[in-house]
């Protein structure tokens, strides 16, 4: 159907596709303008914060005064403005200023997420190259990360067909037409907005997680619901665990992460990190080490992997197994085709 054709909506009213596309374009354009304004304000604020911290603390806070000042700032700013001002994040803002000391050279096309990736590049020439390319080519933050991780700078210098190398990013990591800025955890922190637990999932993932949550609570083996899309921050990087339960019989947390697609070794490693985080930060006195479950629900197969702290694998066999859902039970639940429709 072309944009100039007329379509009938389900209730019988006449809807012009041309009118819809025109109205939609106004919304997308407005969202891009809002996104650009917020990102520019955020980047400018963080640059100035970094400059101020550098002036007071220097390049590191080896002295007790520097550590105390950063902790003081983190506590007061978090109390007033929310979660985005931990000591680690303040240190990143100082690093941002050190990496980009000229405010006039900052590019309004780039977000804080872009700059966080750029700061990890040690070579100044490469960093400037990626900055210019990202801004001029309109790379999303995901496209920038892929280019950095695939050594685009080195490949473009060595290639005789630079146009082909430059164009491949659109097929490897297509840029979204627009990005809903409300999904960006850095924007949520900057604006002190609450995280919506449904922002990070597709409808299929949402339905599967709805189903798994209900299944575990009805299993009758001591499960108590704790959180959904549990957010935590490590060194300024944001992570979300799909489901967190506490088993009061086993006295341990149970962490569940769902992958719609092939299960990769990185997924197991990520769950190991989640388990380690809960072991070190969230366990209460008398708790057993947490257990992680990674579920893969692709079209061809369903896989289930259990993860424990590396030195506590024996606990699973000795204590956990009688109370954990078996692989067969989880596979059966994931393979069910009928899910109640999800309504946010």
N, C-alpha and C positions, 0 to 999 in steps of 0.2 A: 504494500500500500504506500503510495507517495504521500508527501507532506500536504498535497493539495486535495487529497481525497477526503470524503466525509465518512466517518465510521459511526456505527450505532453502539452506544454504551449498553450494558446489560439492562438498564431500566428503560431503554427505549429513547432516551434523549439524544439529540444529534450533537456530535462532538467533532469539531474541525481539528484534524491533525495539524494543520498549518497553524492554527491559533495556539494549540497546545505547545508546539515547538517554540513559538515566539514567547509565550509566557514562561516556559521552562528556561529559555535562554536568559531571561531577565533574572531568574532566581540563581542560576549558575554563575552569572556575571557578578551578582551581588555577593554571593558566597566567596568568590575569589577575591573580591575587594575587601571583604571583612577579614578573610584569612591573611591577606597581605598586610593589612593594617595591624592586626594583632601580632603577627610574627615580627614585623618591623619594630613595634613597640617593645616586644619581649627581648629581641636581640639588643636593642639600644639600652634597655634597662640593665640587662645582664652585663653588657660591656662596661657601663658606668659603675656597676657594683664591683666588677673585677678590678677596675682602675682604682677605686677607693680602697679595696682590700689590699692591693699591691702597695699603695702609698703608705698604709699603716703597718702592714705585717711583713712587707718584703716578699720575695719569691717563695719563701717557705716559712712555716711557723715553728722553727726549732726552739725558739725561746718560749718560756712558759706563758709570757704575755700574749704572744700570737695565738697560741692554742686557746687560751682563755677567751680572747676576743672573738675568735671564730665561733666558739661554742656559745658565747653570750649572744652574738648576732643570730646564730641558728635558732636558739631557743626563743628569742624575742620575735623574730620574723615569722617563725612557724606558728607561734601563738596568735599573731595578728593576721598573717596572710595565708596560712595553710602549709601544705607539705613540701613545697618546692624549694625550701631553703635550708636543707641539711648542711652540715659542715662540708661534706663531700661536694655538694652542689656549689657551695660558695667557693671551694677550691677550684672547681671547674670554671667558674666565672672569672677567677683570676687567671687561670690558664688561657681562657678565651682572650682576655685583654693582652696577655703576653704574646699570643700567636698572631693577633690582629691589632697591633697598637694604634693603627691609623683609622679613626672612626670614619673618615671620608671614603675609605676603601671598602667598607662593608657594603654588601649588595642587598638591596631591599627585596630582591627576588628569592633570597634564601632564608630558611627558617632556622630556629635554634637547633632542630634536629639535624639539618644540614651541617651547621657549624660544629656540632658535637662530633660528627664523623670526620670533618676536616681537621679537627684538632688532634686526631690520632695519627696524622701523617707527619712524620718527623722531618722529612726533606722539604725545605721551604719552597723550592722551585716546584716540586710536585704538588704541594699543598695549594700554591697559587694557581697552578694549571687546573686542578680539579675545581677550585672555586670559580674560576672564569668559565670553564666548560659547563658547570652546573647551572650557573646563572644565565649564560648566553643560550644554552640549549634547552633550558627549562626542565632540567632533570628533577624528578621527584626525589625524596630522600632515599627511597628504596633503589632507584636507579643509580644514585650516587654511590650507595654502599656496594652495589654489584660492580660498578666500574672500579672502585678502589680495590675490592677483593679479587678482581680478575686482572689486576695490574694493567689497567687501561693506559695509564701514562707511559709505562715502559713499552707496551705493545704498539701504541700509536707512534712513538719515536722510531721504533724498529721497522714498522710496516711500510711497504711501498704502495699499498692501496689504503690510504688513510680514510678515504670516504667510506669504504666497506666496513672497516673496523669501527668507525664512528656510528654507522647506521645500525649495527647489530644490536644495540641496546634496546631498540624499540621492539624487536622480536623476542629477546631474552627476558626483558622486564618492561612490558608495555606501561606507559605512563597513564594513570587514570585521567579521565576527562576532567574531573575535579575531585578534591579530597575533602571529605567532611571534617572540618577542623575540630569539631567537638569530639572526634575520636582520639585526637592526639593527647596523650597523657600530659605532655609538657604544657599544652594550652590549658588543660583542665587545672593543672597546678597553678599556672600563672594567674588564671582568672578566679582561683579558689572555688571551682565548681565541683560538686560531688561526682564521683565516677559512677556511670550507669552500667550495671553488670551485663547489660545486653548489647553494648556497643561493639563488642569484639567477636561476635559470632554470626555465622550465616544462619538462615532458617533451619537448615538440616542439622547443623551442630547444636543449635538451640533445642531442637526437638529431641535429639539424642541425649543431651545433658538433662533435659527435663525428665526423660524416661529413666535414665540411670539414677537420678536423685530419688525418684519415687521407688525404684526397684530396691535400692540399698536400704531405704528407711523401712520398707515392708519386709525385708529379709529376716528381721527378728534376731539379729546376732549382735546387738549392742550398739548399733550405729546412732549417733546423734549429729544432726546437721550443724555445720559451723559457718561455712561461707561458700559463695559461688563467685567465680571470677575473682578470687582472692588476689589482691594487688599488693606487691611489695617492690621495693626499690633497692638495688644493689649498685653502688658506685654510679648513681645517676641513670642506670638502665632499668626500665620498667618490665615487670613480669606479672603474669596473670595465671593462676592455677584454676582450672575449670571447676573443680569441686573439692571441698575440704570437709571431712567428717572427723569426729572423735569417737573412738570405740571405747566405751566405759568398762567393758569386760577386759579388753586387752590393755587399757590405759595407754592408748597411743593415738596419734593423728593418722588419718588415712587420706592421702592426696591422690587425686585422680585427674589425669590430663587426657583429653581426647584428640586424636589426629584423624582428620578426614582425608585419607590418602595413604600412600605408602609410608610405613614406619621406617625412619632412618636412625642411624646410630646417634645423630645429634639429639634426637628426641629422648633417647635413653639418658644421654649425658645431661640434658636439661632437667629431666626428672631427678637425676642424682643430685643436681645442684639444689632443687627444691627440697629434697629430703635433708640434705646437709644444712640448708638454711633453717628448716624447722627444728632440726636437732640442736643447733647452736643458739637459735633465737627464741623459739616458741615453746619448747618442752617445759613442762612444769616439774617440780621435784617429785620423784616417784614414777614419772612417766617412762614407758618403754620407748625405744627409738621409733620414729614414724616409718610408715611404709608408703611407697609410691606405686601407683598402678598406671601404666601407659596403655591406652587402648587405641588400636588402629581399626578404623571402620571403612576401609575402601570397598570398591564394588566387587572385587574378586575374592577377598579373604578378610577374616577378622583375626587380629593378633592381640594377645594380652601379654604384657611383660610386667613383672613385679620388681620393685627397686627398694633396697634397704641401704643404710649406711654400710660402707664396704666391709667394716670389721664386725658386722652384726648379722650376716646372712643366716646364721644358724637359728636366730630367733624366729624366722619365718617358719621353718620346719617344726620347731619345738612348740611354739606357742600360737603363732598367728594362723596357721593353715586351717585349723578347725573352725575359725570364726570369720575367715576371709571368704568372699565369693570365689568359687573355683573358676578356672579358665573357661570351662564348659558353660557355666552359668552366665558369665559375662559375654561370651561369644553368642550364646543364644539370645540374650537381651539385645545385643547390638545388631543382630541379624533380623530382628523383627521389623517388618516393613510398615506396620501401621502405627503411626504416632498421632496423638491428638494435635491439631493445629496450634501453633504457638501464636499468642497475641501479646505484644509488648504492652 
